[in-house]
Amino acid sequence: MGKRLIIGCLADDFTGAGDAASFIAKSGMKTMLFGGVPEDAKIRDIDAAVIALKTRTEEKEKAVADSLRAAEWLLKMGAQHLYIKYCSTFDSTDEGNIGPVMDAVLERYKERASILCPALPVNGRTVRGGKLYVNGILLEESSMRYHPLTPMCQSDIGKLMEPQSSYPCVMLNQEIMARPREEIWDHIEQETAGLKHCYLVPDYETDGDGVKIAEVFGGMRILSGGSGILTELCSRYRKEGREKEYYDRQLKGCTKGKGIIMAGSCSAATNRQVKEFCQSGNYAYKVEPGKLKTGKQTVESVWKEIEGEAAEREILVYSSDEPDKVKEAQKSGKEEMAALIEDFFAGLAVKAEAFGYKRIIVAGGETSGAVTKALGYGAYYICESIAPGVPIMIPEKNPQIRLVLKSGNFGQSDFFLEALQQTGQKED
């Protein structure tokens, strides 16, 4: 894998992995994303590897085991730094997996501390006074409070970690972070004296804050957070003796062939994107969990509908809905409804690829994971991004395909239209 892998990243779902990979690639590193821990030890000429897991909503024991296995593979490949990536809105309830995974990694590799740095300022996610904000609103007061799988009812990172982790958090506010690097570490040593393990939570509101965080904490072996800090960290690593431009600019994000969008997310951002697409004159088809459950809608029946109606137009198939309607549908069982939707979109993606669709755009972390698993591609090259944290990906085994996997909360209102435009190449 090149002379040595600079950074290895563990992401808690597939869209989170794409998010991380896009910010790493932005630093100039040649980056690949792997869907799960690779079965082989094939040598690839890359500088960064991102492994997409499904640890955000897995049972704790499995999340820990999968994370440790991925970490072991990355270190075996020579990774100098490990980065545990989770969502910029933390997406973790009292029974969540961020704490257990972080504790296990610190303990396994005998590292005393790591940072918790979920901020992503470019997308409005910031940390001030140890609390998470979304576009200036406390996380617990934002639309994330109504997330169907991980409703966020707390904004304080220390309090979010307390029921999950065995170790305390040390808050580093703007006043502390404004000090010289040596003074910051002197303060940390005083605050953590006698602690076996701990977590450091720096305030992070601007890109300048990110530069300072990378300067102060970039030398740590184990780091964690959202994708926001990754460009600064990886730029720092490149300056330490790696001046070559590593990102393969020959990779092109466009390809010939039809495009299809599949939206399983019910986030406010995705609902806006669905609405704008529907208003654009393109073809949209809605699937409903209740109809999937009764068999009134199936992959085959929906395919007949969309192929007949959308022969000359781009296609959007969506299950996205407003929070109150999602809650009503979940009365039949949250997990069952989620599984029905994931299975449907996985089958639809396979059908679309078989019928010559080359551009597949997916909204929603769980939906994206199901789609990529069904398509069966294990490794992807990272191209330019449609929006911050949402790159175009090219499967290593099928370079004609373009995948765009979007976290539900990401992207501007015209994201679907922009993704189709950037991935499309005119026929000769």
C-alpha positions in Angstrom: 0.0 0.0 0.0 2.6 2.5 -1.1 5.6 2.9 1.0 3.5 3.5 4.1 -0.1 4.4 4.8 -0.2 7.8 6.4 -3.6 7.7 7.9 -6.2 5.0 8.4 -9.8 6.0 9.1 -12.7 4.0 10.7 -16.1 5.4 9.8 -19.4 4.5 11.5 -21.4 4.2 8.3 -20.9 4.4 4.5 -21.9 8.0 4.0 -19.7 8.9 6.9 -16.8 7.1 5.2 -17.4 9.0 2.0 -17.6 12.2 4.0 -14.2 11.5 5.6 -12.6 10.4 2.4 -13.6 13.5 0.6 -11.9 15.8 3.2 -8.8 13.6 3.2 -8.6 13.7 -0.6 -9.0 17.5 -0.4 -5.6 17.7 1.4 -3.9 16.1 -1.7 -3.7 12.5 -0.5 -4.5 9.7 -2.8 -7.4 8.1 -1.0 -9.5 4.9 -1.2 -12.7 3.9 0.6 -13.3 0.2 1.5 -16.7 -1.2 2.3 -15.8 -3.1 5.4 -12.4 -4.6 6.3 -10.8 -5.9 3.0 -10.4 -9.7 2.9 -7.1 -9.4 1.0 -3.9 -7.6 1.7 -3.6 -6.3 -1.8 -1.0 -3.6 -2.1 -2.4 -0.3 -3.4 -0.5 2.9 -4.1 -2.5 5.1 -1.8 -1.8 7.3 1.2 -5.0 7.1 3.1 -7.5 4.3 3.6 -11.1 4.8 4.9 -13.0 1.7 6.1 -16.8 2.0 6.1 -18.3 0.1 9.0 -21.9 0.0 10.3 -21.1 0.8 14.0 -23.4 3.7 14.5 -26.5 1.5 15.1 -24.9 -1.9 15.7 -25.1 -3.7 19.0 -22.3 -2.5 21.3 -20.2 -5.7 21.4 -20.3 -6.1 17.6 -19.5 -2.4 17.0 -16.4 -2.7 19.3 -15.3 -6.0 17.7 -15.7 -4.6 14.1 -13.8 -1.4 15.0 -10.9 -3.2 16.6 -10.6 -5.6 13.6 -10.6 -2.6 11.2 -8.0 -0.8 13.3 -5.8 -3.9 13.3 -5.9 -4.1 9.5 -5.1 -0.5 9.1 -2.1 -0.7 11.4 -0.9 -3.8 9.7 -0.9 -1.8 6.5 1.4 0.7 8.2 -1.0 3.5 9.2 0.8 6.1 11.3 -2.4 7.6 12.6 -5.8 6.1 13.3 -8.9 8.3 13.0 -12.3 7.2 14.4 -14.9 9.1 12.4 -18.4 9.7 13.6 -21.1 12.1 12.6 -20.7 15.9 13.1 -23.9 15.8 15.1 -22.6 12.9 17.2 -25.7 10.8 16.4 -25.4 8.8 19.6 -27.9 8.2 22.3 -27.1 7.0 25.9 -26.7 3.5 24.5 -24.6 4.7 21.6 -21.3 3.3 20.4 -18.9 6.2 20.3 -17.9 5.8 23.9 -17.4 2.0 23.9 -15.5 2.1 20.6 -13.2 4.9 21.7 -12.6 3.3 25.1 -11.7 0.0 23.4 -9.3 1.5 20.9 -7.5 3.5 23.6 -7.2 0.5 25.8 -6.1 -1.9 23.1 -3.3 0.4 21.9 -2.4 1.7 25.3 -2.9 5.4 24.3 -3.8 7.7 27.2 -5.9 10.2 25.3 -7.7 11.2 22.1 -9.5 14.3 21.0 -13.3 14.3 20.4 -13.7 16.8 17.5 -17.1 16.4 15.8 -17.3 19.9 14.3 -17.8 20.6 10.6 -18.0 24.4 10.3 -18.5 24.4 6.5 -21.8 22.6 7.1 -22.8 24.7 10.2 -21.7 22.1 12.9 -19.6 23.8 15.5 -18.4 23.3 19.1 -18.5 26.1 21.6 -18.0 25.6 25.3 -18.0 21.9 24.8 -21.5 22.0 23.3 -22.5 21.1 19.8 -24.4 23.6 17.6 -26.1 23.2 14.2 -26.2 26.5 12.3 -26.0 28.4 15.6 -28.7 26.3 17.3 -28.0 23.9 20.1 -28.0 20.3 18.8 -30.9 19.4 21.2 -33.0 22.2 19.7 -32.3 21.4 16.1 -34.1 19.0 13.7 -31.8 16.3 14.9 -34.0 16.1 18.0 -36.5 14.2 15.8 -34.0 11.8 14.1 -35.9 8.5 13.7 -33.0 6.3 14.8 -30.7 8.6 17.0 -32.8 11.5 18.4 -30.4 14.0 19.9 -31.7 15.5 23.1 -28.4 16.6 24.6 -25.8 19.1 23.2 -23.0 18.8 25.8 -20.3 16.4 24.5 -19.2 15.5 28.0 -22.7 14.6 29.0 -23.2 12.7 25.8 -20.1 10.6 26.6 -20.8 10.1 30.3 -23.3 7.2 30.0 -21.2 5.6 27.2 -17.6 5.9 28.3 -15.6 4.8 31.3 -13.4 7.9 31.0 -13.9 11.6 31.5 -13.8 14.5 29.0 -11.7 17.6 29.5 -13.1 20.7 27.8 -10.7 23.1 26.1 -12.5 26.4 25.4 -11.5 29.2 23.1 -9.5 31.0 25.8 -7.4 27.9 26.5 -7.0 27.1 22.7 -5.7 30.6 22.1 -2.6 29.9 24.1 0.7 28.6 22.7 0.9 24.9 22.1 3.2 24.3 25.1 0.8 26.1 27.4 -2.1 24.1 26.2 -0.4 20.9 26.9 0.7 22.1 30.4 -3.0 22.8 31.1 -4.0 19.4 29.8 -1.4 17.7 32.0 -2.7 19.5 35.1 -6.3 18.7 34.3 -5.7 15.0 33.6 -3.1 14.1 36.3 -3.8 10.7 37.6 -6.2 9.7 34.8 -5.6 6.4 33.0 -7.5 7.5 29.9 -9.4 10.7 28.9 -10.9 12.7 26.1 -9.9 16.2 25.0 -12.7 18.4 23.6 -11.4 21.6 21.9 -13.8 24.3 20.8 -14.0 24.4 17.0 -16.0 27.2 15.3 -13.9 28.3 12.4 -11.4 27.0 9.9 -8.7 28.8 11.8 -9.7 26.8 14.9 -9.1 23.6 12.8 -5.6 24.7 11.9 -4.8 25.2 15.5 -6.3 21.9 16.6 -4.2 20.1 13.9 -1.1 21.9 15.1 -1.6 21.0 18.8 -3.0 17.5 18.5 -1.9 16.2 15.1 0.9 14.2 16.6 -1.4 11.9 18.5 -1.7 8.3 17.4 -5.4 8.0 18.0 -7.7 10.9 16.9 -11.5 11.1 16.5 -14.3 13.3 15.3 -16.3 14.4 12.3 -14.7 15.1 8.9 -14.1 18.8 9.5 -10.6 18.4 11.0 -9.3 15.8 8.5 -8.2 18.2 5.7 -6.1 20.2 8.2 -4.6 17.1 9.8 -3.7 15.5 6.5 -2.3 18.8 5.2 -0.1 18.8 8.3 1.1 15.3 7.6 2.0 16.1 4.0 4.1 19.0 5.1 6.1 16.7 7.2 8.1 15.4 4.2 5.4 14.7 1.6 5.4 17.5 -0.9 4.3 15.5 -3.9 0.7 16.0 -5.2 -0.8 12.6 -4.4 -4.4 13.1 -5.5 -4.9 11.4 -8.9 -6.3 14.3 -11.0 -6.8 11.9 -13.9 -9.9 10.5 -12.2 -13.0 12.0 -13.7 -16.3 12.3 -11.8 -18.5 12.2 -15.0 -19.5 9.1 -17.0 -21.9 8.2 -19.8 -25.2 6.6 -19.0 -28.5 7.2 -17.2 -28.8 8.4 -13.6 -31.1 7.4 -10.8 -31.5 8.9 -7.3 -32.7 6.9 -4.3 -33.6 8.7 -1.1 -34.3 6.8 2.1 -33.4 9.6 4.5 -36.2 11.6 6.3 -33.9 14.4 7.4 -35.0 18.0 6.9 -32.2 18.6 4.3 -33.2 15.5 2.2 -36.9 16.5 2.3 -36.0 19.9 0.9 -33.9 18.2 -1.8 -36.8 15.9 -2.8 -39.1 18.9 -3.0 -36.8 20.9 -5.2 -36.2 17.9 -7.5 -40.0 17.3 -7.8 -40.5 20.9 -8.7 -37.9 20.8 -11.4 -40.0 18.8 -13.8 -38.1 15.5 -13.5 -39.7 12.2 -12.6 -40.2 11.2 -8.9 -41.9 8.1 -7.5 -42.7 7.7 -3.8 -42.6 4.4 -2.0 -44.3 3.9 1.4 -43.3 1.5 4.1 -46.8 0.3 4.6 -47.1 -0.7 1.0 -43.8 -2.4 1.0 -44.9 -4.4 4.0 -48.1 -5.6 2.4 -46.4 -6.2 -1.0 -48.4 -3.5 -2.8 -45.1 -2.1 -3.8 -42.1 -4.3 -4.7 -38.9 -3.7 -6.6 -40.5 -5.3 -9.7 -43.7 -3.2 -9.6 -41.9 0.0 -8.9 -39.4 -0.7 -11.7 -42.2 -1.2 -14.2 -43.6 2.2 -13.2 -40.4 4.2 -13.4 -39.1 2.6 -16.6 -42.3 3.4 -18.4 -42.7 7.0 -17.2 -39.1 8.2 -17.0 -37.5 6.9 -20.2 -36.3 10.4 -21.2 -36.0 12.0 -17.8 -33.9 11.5 -14.7 -35.4 9.4 -11.9 -35.9 9.9 -8.2 -37.4 7.2 -6.1 -37.9 8.2 -2.4 -39.4 7.1 0.9 -38.5 10.4 2.5 -41.3 12.0 4.6 -42.1 14.5 7.4 -41.3 13.5 11.0 -44.9 13.0 12.1 -45.6 10.6 9.2 -42.4 8.8 9.9 -43.5 8.2 13.5 -46.8 7.0 12.4 -45.2 4.4 10.0 -42.9 3.3 12.8 -45.8 2.2 15.0 -45.5 -1.1 13.2 -41.9 -1.4 14.4 -39.0 1.0 13.8 -36.5 -1.7 12.9 -38.9 -3.6 10.6 -39.8 -0.4 8.7 -36.1 0.6 8.3 -35.2 -2.9 7.1 -38.0 -2.9 4.5 -36.8 0.4 3.1 -33.2 -0.6 3.1 -34.0 -4.0 1.4 -36.1 -2.2 -1.2 -33.5 0.3 -2.2 -30.8 -2.4 -2.3 -32.8 -4.4 -4.7 -33.7 -1.3 -6.8 -30.0 -0.4 -7.1 -29.1 -3.9 -8.4 -32.0 -3.6 -10.9 -30.9 -0.2 -12.1 -27.3 -1.3 -12.6 -28.4 -4.3 -14.6 -30.5 -2.1 -16.9 -27.5 0.2 -17.7 -27.8 3.0 -15.1 -24.2 4.2 -14.5 -24.9 7.1 -12.1 -26.4 6.1 -8.7 -27.1 8.8 -6.2 -28.2 7.7 -2.7 -29.4 9.8 0.3 -29.3 8.4 3.8 -26.6 6.5 5.7 -28.4 3.3 6.3 -29.8 3.3 2.7 -26.3 3.9 1.3 -24.9 1.0 3.3 -27.6 -1.3 2.0 -27.1 -0.2 -1.6 -23.3 -0.6 -1.6 -23.6 -4.0 0.1 -26.0 -5.1 -2.6 -23.9 -3.8 -5.5 -21.0 -5.7 -4.0 -18.1 -3.3 -4.7 -15.5 -3.5 -2.0 -13.2 -0.5 -2.8 -13.6 2.9 -4.3 -11.5 5.7 -5.6 -12.4 9.2 -4.4 -13.1 12.0 -6.9 -14.3 15.6 -6.5 -17.2 16.4 -4.2 -20.7 17.5 -5.1 -21.0 19.3 -1.7 -18.7 19.3 1.4 -18.4 15.8 2.6 -20.1 14.1 -0.4 -17.6 12.9 -3.0 -18.1 11.1 -6.3 -16.8 7.6 -6.0 -15.6 5.1 -8.6 -15.7 1.4 -7.9 -12.2 -0.1 -8.3 -13.8 -3.1 -10.2 -16.1 -1.1 -12.4 -14.7 2.3 -13.4 -17.7 3.1 -15.6 -20.0 3.5 -12.5 -20.3 6.7 -10.4 -21.7 6.5 -6.9 -22.7 9.5 -4.8 -23.7 8.6 -1.2 -25.1 11.5 0.8 -25.7 11.6 4.6 -29.3 12.7 5.1 -28.3 16.1 6.6 -25.8 17.1 3.9 -26.2 19.1 0.8 -27.9 22.2 -0.6 -31.5 22.1 -1.7 -30.6 21.5 -5.4 -28.1 18.7 -4.4 -29.8 16.0 -6.5 -29.9 18.2 -9.6 -26.3 19.2 -9.1 -25.2 15.5 -8.5 -26.8 14.5 -11.8 -25.2 17.3 -13.7 -21.7 16.7 -12.3 -21.7 13.0 -12.8 -23.2 13.1 -16.3 -21.2 13.1 -19.5 -22.8 13.8 -22.9 -23.0 11.0 -25.4 -20.9 11.3 -28.5 
